[in-house]
C-alpha cells in the first residue's frame, strides 16, 4: 500500500473511531494544533447552550483541557475544574493563552510513558476508579487491551532497540486513532484503550484498530500483529473486575491463534455452551499461551547455547580470532572455491618479531596482552570479507578472498606500519617496541596443487622477511 492510500485509510479509520467515541456535542471541542500543544484539547463555553452542557462535556474528556469561558462564568468553572487543567478568558492575549497551553502540556507529560508517549498504567487505574463505580446500563464502560504479538521474539531476533522502535510506532498509531479516548501502556507490549460505550461498540472499535495495525506500514519490520481483548461493565464495580475480564478476553485471543479480537462475552458464551467453568476456560487459555512462551524461550535459549558452543569451538581463547582447527577447515574451503571457479585468493602469515624475548623480559601476561592488541589491529585493517586465524604461537594467518597479490601486500604493509607505531606497554607501564615480519602470496593454479603447498609458500615468504632484517612484508 503506497503512502497516499495509507494516509486515506488511516483518516477513514480515525473518523470512524471519533464517531463511535465522542459525545454528541463533540463538535464543540478541538485538539490544539501541533505548534501550540501536542495533547491539549480546548473547549469554548460560548459553543454550548448552557454552562451545564459545557460542564457535562468537559467531564467526559480524558485529555488535558483548556477551558475558554466568559468573565461571569469564571467563578463557577473554577469550582469544578480539575487540577490538571486550566481556564482562559475569551479575551486573553495570545501570549497568555500559549503560556497556559505550555503549563498544561508540561504537567501532562509527567503522566506519560517515556518510551511510547501514551499514558502510564497509573493514569488508567485512576480513571477506572472514577468511572467503574458509576457504570450503569445507560453509561457502560468498556476496556480494550491490545498486546503486540511475539514482542519478545522481535527483541531476541532484532535486538531491544528494534523492539523499542516497534513499541514507539505502535503507541503512536493507537494514539492517533483514539485521540478522544484514554490510551495507556499497561506493561511490556500491552496497551489499553478506555471506551465509555457498550461492548458491541467497543468490539467494533477493536476490529478497526486491528485492521489498522495489519495495514500499517511498519518502518523497519514487516508483519507486526496484535491480539485484542474487549470487556464491558454496565453496573457499578471495582476496576479490577473490568481489568480481569479484559485480560481473560486477551488471553483467549492469543490462545486462539493471535492477530484477532475476542470479547469477554464470547468467552462467557463458550462456558455456557460447553458447560465448562469459566475459570477453567480462562486457566486453559493462559496455560496454552504460557506453554507457547516457554517453548519459544527454550528454543531461543537452545539456539543461543549452540551458537555459543560453535563460536567457542572455532575461536582462539587468547586472541578471539579463529583457531587452528577452523583455519584449516575454512581455508580448505576457500582454496577449493578459488581452484574450481578461478577466483583470486591471497593469504598472509604474520609473525611477531622476537616474541620470545618479549615473554622472557616482560613476562607471559605482557606477551598475551601484545598478541591480543595485534589481533585487534589486524581486524581493524582488513575488509569484512577477510578473516584471521591463529596459526600457532605468535603466528597469525590472514585470508583475503577475491584479493590479488598487489592489494593484499598493501593491506599487510598498512598493518606492519600500524603495529610499528603502536605504543605497547608492559605491566609496569613501560613502552615496548613490537614489529612484524609478514609473508604474502596469491594462489596460483600451477604452483599450488593443494592447500599445503600454498601454506608452504607463504611460510617461506615469512622466513624471507625475517632473514631480510625483520619488520618487513615479503611477497
C-alpha positions, -999 to +999 in steps of 0.1 A: +000+000+000+015+034-010+018+063+014-012+082+000-035+052+002-023+045+037-030+081+047-065+079+033-070+046+051-059+059+085-080+090+081-111+069+074-104+048+105-098+078+127-131+093+116-150+061+124-134+059+158-142+095+166-178+090+157-180+059+180-162+075+209-171+112+210-200+127+229-229+141+209-217+176+212-180+168+204-180+194+176-176+219+204-141+207+213-109+207+193-074+193+196-050+222+196-027+223+166+008+208+170+026+241+171+005+250+202+003+217+220+007+180+213-021+169+236-043+196+250-079+199+240-096+233+241-134+239+246-153+272+245-183+278+267-199+300+240-204+269+219-228+253+244-265+260+252-257+262+289-229+260+314-244+227+325-238+212+290-204+227+289-195+210+323-210+177+311-188+176+280-158+187+299-162+159+325-164+134+296-130+143+282-100+122+291-074+145+278-060+177+294-083+206+287-081+244+285-115+259+291-123+292+274-151+310+294-166+344+299-157+365+330-191+360+346-186+322+344-152+321+359-162+316+395-184+286+388-160+269+364-132+273+389-151+253+415-152+221+394-122+223+370-096+196+375-062+204+389-045+191+357-065+216+335-067+254+332-091+283+324-086+311+300-108+341+294-121+346+259-103+379+256-069+367+269-038+376+248-022+350+225+010+350+247-010+343+279-030+315+262+001+300+249+016+300+284-014+282+297-011+256+270+026+250+278+019+247+315-008+221+310+015+203+285+044+201+310+021+188+337+006+163+314+040+150+302+047+137+337+018+112+333+031+097+300+051+066+294+086+079+285+090+055+255+056+054+238+042+088+249+009+074+259-004+074+295+012+052+321-008+024+338-013+045+369-034+070+349-056+042+336-062+029+371-071+063+384-096+068+356-111+033+361-115+041+398-136+072+387-158+056+360-163+019+371-182+028+403-207+049+383-211+024+354-247+016+345-268+003+316-271+039+304-234+046+310-215+014+303-177+013+304-155-009+281-118-016+281-098-028+251-065-045+258-041-046+228-009-067+230+018-069+204+022-105+192+056-121+198+073-089+210+099-109+229+108-127+197+113-094+180+136-083+208+155-116+207+159-116+169+164-079+161+176-065+195+159-043+221+165-011+200+143-025+173+118-037+198+116-002+213+111+013+179+081-011+173+067+000+207+070+037+198+054+032+164+026+011+179+019+036+207+018+064+181-006+045+158-031+037+186-029+072+200-035+088+166-066+066+161-081+072+196-075+109+202-106+114+222-102+084+245-077+074+271-048+053+258-023+038+282+006+014+282-001-012+308+030-034+306+056-046+281+039-046+247+004-043+261-018-011+257-053-002+269-080+019+254-108+031+276-142+035+259-173+046+276-197+026+255-213-009+252-192-039+244-206-042+209-194-007+201-160-013+218-156-045+198-162-026+165-135-001+176-112-030+184-118-045+149-110-012+133-078-009+154-067-045+144-073-037+107-052-005+111-024-025+127-025-051+100-024-025+072+001-001+089+034+005+071+059-005+098+091+013+090+117-014+098+098-047+102+070-064+083+042-084+097+038-069+131+004-080+145-015-078+178-042-096+198-071-077+213-094-084+242-126-065+249-147-064+281-175-042+293-194-035+326-228-019+329-231-018+366-211-004+395-179-024+401-143-023+411-117-016+384-102-050+390-133-067+376-131-049+343-093-054+340-096-091+348-123-096+322-104-078+295-073-098+304-092-131+301-105-120+267-070-110+256-056-145+266-085-161+247-075-142+216-039-153+219-048-189+226-070-189+195-041-181+172-034-144+179-039-115+155-076-113+163-102-097+186-120-116+213-147-102+236-153-114+272-189-122+263-176-147+238-156-165+265-186-165+288-208-178+260-184-207+254-186-215+291-224-216+289-225-236+257-200-263+268-209-264+305-173-258+314-165-235+343-154-200+331-124-200+354-113-234+339-116-220+304-096-189+313-069-211+330-066-233+299-062-202+277-034-189+300-018-223+302-018-226+264-002-191+260+024-197+287+033-231+272+039-214+239+061-187+256+081-214+274+086-234+242+097-203+224+120-193+252+136-228+254+140-229+216+157-195+216+180-203+245+190-236+229+198-218+197+220-193+217+237-221+235+245-239+202+258-207+187+280-200+217+293-236+217+300-234+180+318-200+184+338-213+213+348-244+193+360-222+165+376-194+185+411-190+200+406-181+236+435-157+239+432-136+207+395-142+200+405-149+164+396-182+147+416-211+160+438-235+140+410-261+136+387-235+120+416-221+100+424-254+084+388-262+076+378-228+063+410-222+043+405-255+027+370-243+015+384-210+003+412-229-016+387-253-034+365-223-043+394-204-059+406-236-077+372-246-090+359-211-100+392-194-108+388-167-082+415-147-066+428-157-032+457-142-012+469-152+022+494-137+046+513-152+075+522-127+102+549-134+127+558-112+157+595-104+157+614-116+188+583-126+206+602-150+228+622-121+241+591-102+250+579-131+271+613-135+287+619-099+295+584-088+304+565-119+313+539-140+296+509-118+307+525-089+288+531-113+258+494-123+259+484-086+260+506-078+230+491-107+210+456-095+218+463-060+207+480-071+175+449-092+167+427-062+171+449-040+149+448-066+121+410-069+124+407-031+121+428-030+089+410-057+068+377-059+049+345-075+061+351-105+038+386-111+050+392-132+082+421-141+105+431-173+123+458-180+148+482-204+130+502-212+161+521-194+189+527-158+177+518-166+140+486-153+126+471-161+092+452-135+072+429-149+045+418-125+018+393-140-007+389-121-040+421-102-035+451-100-058+487-100-045+493-063-050+463-053-029+470-079-003+505-066+001+492-031+006+469-043+034+498-061+051+521-031+047+494-009+064+492-035+093+530-035+096+532+003+099+504+005+123+520-021+147+554-003+144+538+030+155+517+015+183+529+021+219+526-013+236+532-013+273+541-040+299+526-044+334+549-017+347+536+008+321+569+007+302+567+012+264+576-018+242+586-017+205+569-045+186+574-053+149+561-078+124+575-100+096+549-108+071+548-131+041+521-127+014+513-150-015+485-153-041+470-187-050+484-199-084+470-229-101+503-242-114+522-236-081+496-247-056+482-282-064+469-283-028+464-261+002+495-274+020+517-261-009+500-227-006+508-226+031+544-238+024+549-208+000+535-182+024+557-197+052+588-194+031+579-157+024+576-150+061+610-166+067+624-144+039+611-113+056+628-124+088+661-132+071+660-098+053+661-079+086+625-083+100+598-056+102+592-063+065+565-076+042+577-101+016+555-110-013 
